Amino acid sequence: MKKAGIIMMLGPLFLLGLFSFPLWNITLGAPQYPEPLGMNIHIDGIRDMNEFDLQNIDGLNHYIGMRTLPKPEDMWEFSIFPVVIGTMITLGVIIGLLGYFKKVTYKWFLGWFVLMSVLGVLGMYDFNAWMVDYGTNLDPNAIMKLSNPDGTPMTYSPPLFGKADMLNFKVTSLPAKGAWLMFVGMMLTLVAFYFGWKNRTETVTEKLSKLSTS
Amino acid sequence: MKKYKYIMMLLGITALIGSCGNQGNGNGSSNGALSSSAAEKAYVAPGEHDEFYAFMSGGYSGNITVYGLPSGRMFKEIPVFSQFPTSGYGYSEETKPMLNTSYGFVPWDDSHHPDISQSKGELDGRWIFINGNNTPRIARVSLSTFETEEIIELPNSAGNHSSSFITENTEYVVAGTRFSVPVPQRDMPINEYKGNFKGALSFISVDPENGGLDLKFQLLMPGFNYDLSHPGRGKSHGWFFFTTYNTEEANSLMEVNSSQNDKDFIAAINWKKIEEYVNNGGGTTVPAEYAHNVYDEHTHTATSTIKKEVLTVDPTKVPGAVFFLPTPKSPHGCDVDPSGQYIIGNGKLSADLTVHSFDNMIAAIEGKKFDGEAYGIPILKFEDVLAGVVKSGGLGPLHTEFDGQGNAYTTFFISSEVVKWKLGTWEVLDRQPTFYSVGHLMIPGGNSAKPFGKYVVAMNKITKDRYLPVGPEMEHSAQIYDISGDKMELIYDFPTHGEPHYAAGIPADLLAPKAKKIYRLTENEHPYAVLNPADARVERDGNVVHVYMSTIRSHFTPDNIEGIKVGDKVYFHITNHEQDFDVPHGFAMIGQNTSELLIMPGQTKTSLWEPKKPGVWPFYCTDFCSALHQEMQGYVRVSPSGSDVPLTYTLGE
């Protein structure tokens, strides 16, 4: 259980990466943007991939009536996410510590993982909802109002994951370094759970053997 | 026996094929069958980048053009000494001071010899310097913005031709006078030239931090013509060499009268010694008048100051600092090999090249082996300093560059060719024709301790039939030769703008990564900049109106202005709010007596308009900036002078 406890303490610490590295990255490349414009989505706000990218994305988006990209104060998520991640890291480390001293069982490790996964899915759902709104809720006085072949107004939601063509832009949306660190950290908590579970089997066997010898 | 015969025949045929092949390689340029491999060598595929930048002087265009090698594609014309309506250089209020001189505003010059800054004798790619020949000036161009940042005028100089060459660590940019003149200038008979005129050699110090130029001292030499120059390097660092002609000091029908002496001189100047003399208080400060113009990247504005004095040095007052090396036949180019050992005088009226040895020169000086003196300056014995003579077989040698592999390449104007020869043995290795009458040639870094000997570019004076005819006036032609093999191979031929006299080349990877893409709006310190569109406004002060205007795709703020009157002086101060690479905005006003402006992202430029007629007059963006570029326009309502239409300005109303 000692090894499992250490791994359980270590895993959540990987989520600290989210405080300096972006969670997600969206790039927009076009013939006249051979070096694509890009935004890095951090847990506390959207930032430039290269200097002035957000300003230039906003400049282009105004033609099709999209709102400017939100500043941290424009969305409650950017103040709540750091708190949630911080709490989960603390919680995970405490569970690991208690596991190390055998105050809690390995099942708590799985519990942390499940809670983190649920929060992650909720976060993704919220992020996707914002992107849909950002891409469809357009200014009625937009300079360019384009329609799909079926006559419905064209919308510009970036994909949650993968590539999409939007007018002259190729949009690529992928998890970034922060997300990969989070993934590794969460996998470590599963590893901790596995070692805890294996340890449990040994303990039971030991008990059985003790019983048989006595 | 029969079999033996056949074998002999086969061998014979093989030998024939073999020799054909060799011939083909040697004359690749003229061989149609090999032209495809030449094409491959010069071909840079769409979207790919060239290996080298080539900065060519514009000659009578007064500017510098930037090309790629080996493709010969032109990337930019950098305005330096000439007004450039394309960008508004020399027309905008900010850049007019760049062309100020002691003679007032001079809109043009003749730019000749660019030279890239060096550290320890190697190209460092910080700045490029170039001389204005006609109204003597030296300019410094930034190699991150590719814009002219500084121009300094040279007093006591005329025909600023043996310029602008830099010392090994860019301590000085050196400029010599082609025409000797009375110093100080005065009203005197021309035929009293001899013994009375002086030739000023100017040493302009370069601030190692910001490149700032300062005319440190002028060496007042005898009244010869100082034609070209080059710095010593390596062992000869601290010396500078100038070719001279007209040591006869003739003043009329020069083509005959200045060609009478069998030998003119190369003047060897120990500038370190003179620097020491000057630093210890030597020299004489004399009154002078010359402009010093500096462009600030943050205020986007140039200022011009007139300086009032200059420090002059009499060469006879600094013993051991100046010597004359006799050199045959009116030498033109004066070139120093990468090691600094050989000084090559290209005797333009002869077939041969004279190569002096630095070591021999030092030995001769130390042995005091003088062959008389001229105006108190010791003349060394020709035989004592000579290292060798290149018997070229060509006619009219002008300039020599080096490949860093122990070879030198010399242009021959009269016989229209480039000749490759070996340093030390003086043997001719190869020769290739040029088209036609070649002047300078350039190997990237060929004037440094570390040449990049892959290509040589020959810059020709006569074009004739090389391209489709376009009337009597044609661009000059240049040829690119691959010199990576034993023999030179002509791989490309392209027209060049103006008259490139000399060029400077540098590997692209030394410049491209630090080329500036935008100016930061947050660093814009222009006094009339608008950093926020909300601050855009129009202010009147008597009959002077200042329009503080901003631009972004795709509108001007404000776009409609009323209350302007005939007789006003309207200054449009336009700030480009884009912070995106390659998104300039332009500005042009109907009937304006000046050029358009082309304003780079983050930059502010000012255009003066003096409306002459009442009416409603449009202005527009001249650079196709976006899909809505055609909508980027505005109107100015001009009322008769004395009318009381209030000053208003609007956007989107």
Interface residues (C-beta under 8 A of the other chain):
Chain A: E35 E51 F52 Q55 N56 G59 Y63 I143 M144
Chain B: I518 I552 R553 E578 Q579 D580 F581 A627 L628
